[in-house]
């Protein structure tokens, strides 16, 4: 059987396209004007910054989720020294038990959606269990302290909804005044607007892309105050520090970077924080 070689290339003196309809299409394509492309340094820089922010949010979210999973595994295994409840077992009292301390008359705590009973530690302090709670405190009375593990929240007055799940302790301030309490000081909790954290992240990115730093700062501050345990908060604080510097607020920038520097959960971004602090130089300590 003879080998058959098929050559699809036209001869040197033969046109590549013979069909009149195809020739007309090729000629129309040649005559079509090329749309202008406008590329500026500013647009390139903004595109790179947006991609960097998105990658950073994803990285921190993955690291945060991995850390939370490790803590849950350790706690479930009964590892010595790992605990999420600071109240001694012998001193725990549930609301309604006959020997429990008396909760202040101006405090109303309502477990929602099958939440566990709270543990009243004294008349103004409550340890929360797992679940969803609504807490109300009358104005003009001492604040009530809500605890979960090492985290503490003071409700000065108003209404708050607290959600506890494993290591996560989140709070939504409906009305009034409240703040998180840490070794570094107090962080005010903004009145909740029912915006989920992912929406706040996207809104902040839009403000930054539009060159509106004040609006971006307000949105990021709301995210940090309303969802302190959300995986995106570390990156949000990095963006806040940069925006504080850009808006001539070095003290705030230095403070938020310092808190990140001392936060073990933010170890992944510590090199970036150190560089930012070096650029800011020395200054007053955080309040």
MOHUVEN-V556056 format. One line per field, one symbol per residue. psi: psi as a letter, one per 20 degrees, with the letter a starting at -180 (. if undefined). Layout:
# MOHUVEN-V556056
psi: ???
This chain:
# MOHUVEN-V556056
psi: pqppppoipqrhjpqhphphghhhgghhhhipqppqpoprhghgghgggggggghgggghgggghgghggggggghikpqioqjoipphijppqpiqhjqqpqqhjpppopqlkqqqroohaijpppqbpapqppppqqjrqqqppqociqqppogrbpqppppocipoqqoogqbprqqprhibqoqpqppjjpqhhghghgggggghjkmhghgggghhggghhmhjqhihghhhghggghgghklmhggghghhghhhjohikhhjgghgggghhhhaqaqrq.
